[in-house]
Amino acid sequence: MKTIAMIPARMGSKRIEKKNIRILNGKPLISYVIEAAIEANCFDEIYINSESEVFKDIAETYKIKFYKRPEELSNDDKTNDHFTEDFLTNIECDTLIQLLPTSPFITKKEIVDFTNKMLTGEYDTLISVNNQQIESLYDGSPINFDNKKITPPSQSLKPVQTYACSLMGWNKDNYISNMNKYKAGYHGGDGKKGYFTLKGFSTIDIDNEEDFQLAEITAKHLKSKDKFPVYYYRKGEVFDSDRLRVLLEDGVTSNINMDDCNKEVVSIDEIIKNNPKDEFWSHTLVNSKSNCATLIAQMPGEGNRLHYHSDWDEWWYIIQGQWEWFVDGETMIVKKGDMVFIERDKRHKITAVGDGQSIRLAVNREDINHIYPPDGEN
């Protein structure tokens, strides 16, 4: 029994230009399913099926196979039914598993589980689906609820299954038979059909620009392996991501260069020389998409309020003077030349101490939340 994987990828997509080779978080969209299919290690062969030689280069890079479909099978009036029939007519196999490159977050485990179900269940067609447990309509009529009765709890609704399309499986002989009989094979026609439920990130399918932007955010999140911490509303706790307002409420009312920054070269010594020596001020050096760096000068007793960040680690370099750092109940004194690193979720409060002006370089990101606990809470 020969089981092969086919990744269909035409170049002429209309809603998103060349979407299959568009870069998603550092690599072409199609590479995500290729890598997952290779890692699954459950196929005798893996093919990219396309009219474009660009995908032949990609296939060679990954050491998989390339099938060049006829140009006419990449026109808008041709569907999956047609190019799959062409592929099965020309490529030897018993079972075909299709993986769509527009579903980049399919995992190797899902591919393995899907393929095992297809083979052990002896299905002629296996379709990946989403379970939508919500009131649903078709052509304006209720499907899984009665609109003349009180609305039921959502968890008691019968799920409606919609195609995920990310994974499809066909028995070759059955597919060809259905194409000969019905001129259609994609949905299974005659034969034993089964369904495989996908959930979570694997259900993200890229059809339009908004989908691609969502996928970009998801890809960055999955690559970082960060998990969003769980927080709940607490009376008196304040969230503030407005950098200027944070500085003003910390008492730094002279804030210089907040917009005219990101110079290729600046002299910190000159900036300090040209600013007051006996009062507070801030001067922004960098404010890019990835980070923000600001010089903050304060006098003894001045500083910021107790706070923490839920989604960002922060660090500072001490340019001048001394600072008292209060971090999660512990106090330390830092001085010129020291660097301070504070992990996310650690409560910290910074106060200038000693004689004269103290200056620190604060490095974080403009849009991070400063979370202030209720008054009196340390």
N, C-alpha and C positions, 0 to 999 in steps of 0.2 A: 504493500500500500504506500503510495507516494503522496505526501502532503506538501504543498508549496504555498508560499505567501506571495500575494500580488499587491503592489502599492501603485494605484493609478494616479498619474500626475500629468495633466495636460498643461501646456504653457499659457494657453489663451484664455485664462479666467477673466471674466468681465467685471465682477463686483470689486475684486481686489486684484490689481494688475500683478501678474507673475507671482501670485501668492505663495506657490509651493517652493519658490526659491527666495522669497523675501526673508530677511534676517529677523529671527525671533530670539531676543536676548543672546545675541552673539553667534548664532548659527542658523543655517537655512531651515525653514519650517519643516521640510520633508525629512530632515535628518533625525528628528525626534522619533518618528515611528520606525525608521530604519534601525536606529540603535536599539529600540525596544524589541523589535523583531529578532535582531541578532542575539541579544541577551536572553531572549526567551528560549532559544536553542531547541525549538520543537519542529523546525521545518527542514525538509530535504533540500529545498532551494528557496531563495527569496529573489523576486523580480521587481524592478520598477517598470511599469507599463506606460509608455508615453510616445508621442509623436516627435518630441524634441530631443536632439542629440545632447543638450545640456545635461539631461538626466542620465545619459550614458556615462558622462564624466563622473557624476556623483556616484553612480553604481560602482564604477571601477574603483573610486576612492574607498568605498566600503567593502570592496571585494564581494559584491553580490552581482546578480545578473540583470541585464537590460533587455526588454522586449520592445521593439519599435513597432507601434501600431500604425496602420495606414492613416495618412493625413485626414481622410474623410471621416474617420471615426473620432476625430477631435472637434468636429463642428458642433454648434449648439443644438442641432436637431438630433444628434446621436446621444444615447444614454448609456448608463452602466450596462444595461442588457446587451447592447451591441458590442462594446469593446471587450466585455467579458466573454461573450460567445466567440469572438475572434481569437482571443487569447487561449481559450480552452481548446479551440480547434487546432491550434498550432503548437501548444505546449503539452507535453505528456505529464499527466498526473491523475490521481484518483480523487483527491480532495483539494479544493481551493479555498484558502482563507484570504479575504481581502482586508487590508488595513488602510484607512484613509489618512493621508498626510495632514488633513485639516483637523484631525483630533490628536494634537501633539502630546497629550498627557496620559495616553494609554500606557499602562505599566506592563512589564514583562510577565508579572503574575496573572494579570487579566488575559493576556494573550495565551499563556499556557493553559489557564482554566477554560477559556473559550474553546481552544483547539481540542483539549481532552474531552469536553462535553460533546463537541461535534463528532469525534471519533467513537467514543465509548457509547454514546446514545444512538449511534448509527442514523443520524439525521441526514436528510437530503438537503435541507436548508436550515441554517441557524442564524438568527437575527439578533443583534444587540439592541436593547431597548432601555428607555428611561421609564421609571415608575413615577407618574405624576399623581400624588395623592391630594387632589384639590378639585373643587367643582369644575367640571369641564363641559364644553358645548361642542356640538357638531352642526354646522349650518343653522345655528341659532337655537337648536334644541338641546335640552339637558341630556347628558350621557350617563352620569353616575350619581345623580341626585334628582329629587322631585321639587320643582320650583313652586309647588303648591303646599309644601310642608316646611316646617321649621328647619333651619339649616342645621345639619348634624355636626358634631365635632369632626375636625378634619382627619383625625387619626382613625375614625370609623368609616371613612369614605373608601369605596373600592377604588384602588389605583387605576388610572388610565395609562396604558402603555403606548409610548411614542417611539418611533425608530430613533436609535442613537446613530446608527449607520457606521459608527467607528469600526466595528468588526462585523463582517458578514462571512458566512461559510456555505459552500455548495458542494454537493456530490457532482462530479463532472458529468456522468452519464445522465443523471436526472435533469441537470441544467440544460444540456443539449436537447433532451427530449422535450422539455417545456418550451424551449425556443422553437423547435420544429412544430409543436402542436399549437402554441398560443402566441408565438412571436414575442414572448416575454419569459424571462427566467429569474429575474432579480428577487421577486417576492415569494418564489417557491412553487407556484402553480400546483401541480400534482406532486405528491410525495410527503414524507414525514417532515414536519416543520417544528422547530423549537425556538426558545427565546432565552437570551442571556442578559441579565440585568446589569447595567453599569450605573455607577453613582459617583458623586464627588467631582473632582477635577477631570476625570476621564470623559465626562459628558460635555465638556466644552468643545464646541465645534465651530470652526471659523468660516463664516459665510460672508461677512461684511467687515467694514473698517472698525466698527465698534467692537466686534468680536476679537479682532486682532489686538486692539488695545487692551482688552480684558486678558487675553492670552499673554501679552507682554508682562503685565503685572503679575499674573499667576506664575509665569516662568521664573521671574526674578525671585518671587517668594519661595518657590520650591527649591531653587538653586541655593538659596541662603540657608535652608533647613531650619529657619527660625519658626517658632510657634508663637502665635499671638497670645500674650498672657490674658488671663480672665480678670476683668475688673467689673465692679458693680458701683452704682451710685451710692455715695455716702454724703450725708448732709454736711454742708460746710466745705466740702472739697472743691477746689477750683481748678479747671483745666484752661491753660492759656498758651496759644501757639503764636501770638503776635509779638514778634521780637522787640519792636519799638516800645510797645506797651509794657512788656516785662522790664525793660531797662528803665523806663520812666517811673514805674511803680517801685523799682529798687532804688530810686533816688538819683539815677543818672540822667539828668535832664539835658545835658549837652552831648548830643549824639551826632558825630561828624561823619560825613562820607558814607552814609548808609546806602546810597544808590550809586554813587560814582566810585566804584571799587573795581576789583579784579584787574589791577595794573600788572603788567609783566614783571616789573621790578619796583619795589618801594624801599625806602630807608626807614626802618623803625626808629633809629636814633634821631633822624630829622623830625619825624612825627612827634616824638616825645619832647624834643627841643622846642618845637613850635606850639606846644599846648601848655595850658596853665600848670604850675607846679604845686598849687595849694588848693585845688578843687577837683571835683569829679569830672570825668569826661569819658567818652568812648569813641573809637575810630575803627570803622569796618575796613578790613584789608581785602577779604575774599567773601563773596557771596554767590556761589555757583549752585548748580543743581545737586552737587554731591556733598558740599560742605560749606561752612561759614566760619570765618576767623575774625575775631574782634579784639582789639586792645581795649581794656577797661581799667581806668585809673580811679582810685578812690582814696579817701583820707581815713585815718584811724577811726574805727567805730562804724564805718560805712561798709556795706556789703550787699548781699542778696538775701532773699527770704528762704526759709526752709522749703525745699521742694524735691521732686524726683522726676525722672523721665521713664516712661514705660516702654519706649521703643527706640532708645538711642543710648549708646555709650558716649561719654563726654571726657575730654581731656583739656588740660591747661598747662601753659608754660609760664613760670614766674619770671617776669622781666625785671622787676624792681620791688624792693621792700619786703614785707612779711605779711602773711595771711594766716588767719586761724581757720582751719577746715574742720567742720563738724560733720562726720559721716556715720550714719546709722548708730548714733549714741556715743561714738568715740571722737575725741578731739586731737588734732595734731597741728603743729606749726610748720609752715613751709616758707621758703625764702628764695631769693634771687638764684636762678639756675636750676631750681627744682621743677620737675614735671609731675603733674598729678593726673591720675586716671581714675574715673569713677564709672563703674558698671551701671547699666540701666537698673531701675527699681531701687537703687540705694538713695536714701534721703540724705541731702547734704545742704549745708549752709556755709557761706564764705564771708569772712569779716576781715577787713584790713586792720592790722595791729602795728605796734611799734611807732617809730617816729617818722613823720612825713608821709609823702604820697607812696602808695603801693600800686603796681601795675601788673596785670596778668593778661596773657593772650588766651582767650577762650575759643576753643574749636569744637563746633557741633554741627548743626544744620539749622537753617532759618525756620523751618516749619515744624520743628519738634515741639511737642507739648511739654510745658512746664506744669507739673501737677502739684498744687499746694494743698497739704493736708488741713483739716479743720483747725481753727485757732486753738492753741494750747496743746496740740498733739505733737510729740517729738518722734 
